[in-house]
Amino acid sequence: MYRKSRVTWLINSFRDYQCPCGEAELVCLEWYPHHKKIRNLVYRNSAKTEERKQAEQLIEESTAVCHNCVSKIDNGLASFIL
């Protein structure tokens, strides 16, 4: 079981972002294309570790998109360019 504070930290990392389609609901957003790696680093490591710094670096290299747009991007149907 992951600590609630780590889940909250990841969700709040989307605070100033929205998807290019206009979706701004925090729980609907992902860091494309590194969301799975970021999530694993954040959930498994505390705030003051090198792994968390690595997660923050991946966040800076990623774009916030919603779950629906991730599916569109993966299937070549996205009408916007990242």
C-alpha positions in Angstrom: 0.0 0.0 0.0 1.3 3.4 -1.0 1.4 6.3 1.5 -1.4 8.8 0.9 1.1 11.7 1.0 2.9 10.3 -2.0 -0.3 9.8 -4.0 -1.3 13.4 -3.1 2.1 14.7 -4.1 1.8 13.2 -7.5 -1.7 14.5 -8.1 -0.7 17.9 -6.9 2.2 17.9 -9.4 -0.5 18.7 -12.0 -1.7 21.8 -10.1 -0.6 24.4 -12.7 -1.2 22.3 -15.8 -4.0 21.2 -18.1 -4.3 19.0 -21.1 -4.1 20.6 -24.6 -7.8 19.4 -25.1 -8.8 21.6 -22.1 -9.1 18.9 -19.4 -7.9 20.4 -16.1 -9.2 17.8 -13.5 -6.0 16.8 -11.7 -6.8 13.1 -11.3 -7.4 12.8 -15.1 -3.9 13.9 -16.0 -0.8 11.9 -16.7 2.8 12.9 -17.4 3.3 11.8 -21.0 5.3 9.8 -22.0 7.0 9.0 -18.6 3.9 8.7 -16.3 4.4 5.0 -15.3 8.1 5.5 -14.4 7.4 8.8 -12.5 4.5 7.1 -10.6 6.7 4.2 -9.6 9.6 6.4 -8.4 7.3 8.7 -6.4 5.2 5.9 -4.8 8.2 3.8 -3.8 10.6 6.5 -2.6 10.5 9.2 0.1 10.7 12.9 -0.7 14.4 13.4 0.0 15.9 10.6 -2.1 17.7 10.7 -5.4 14.9 8.7 -7.0 12.4 11.6 -6.2 14.8 14.0 -7.9 14.9 11.7 -10.9 11.1 11.8 -10.9 11.1 15.6 -10.8 13.5 15.6 -13.8 11.2 13.3 -15.8 8.3 15.6 -15.0 10.1 18.5 -16.5 10.7 16.5 -19.6 7.0 15.4 -19.9 3.8 17.0 -21.0 0.6 16.9 -18.9 -2.2 15.2 -20.9 -5.5 13.5 -19.9 -6.1 9.7 -20.1 -8.2 10.1 -23.2 -5.6 12.1 -25.1 -2.9 9.5 -24.1 -5.1 6.9 -25.9 -5.4 9.1 -28.9 -1.7 9.8 -29.0 -0.9 6.1 -28.7 -3.3 5.3 -31.6 -2.2 8.2 -33.8 -5.5 10.0 -33.5 -4.4 13.1 -31.6 -5.2 16.4 -33.3 -2.4 18.3 -31.4 1.4 17.9 -31.5 3.4 17.5 -28.3 
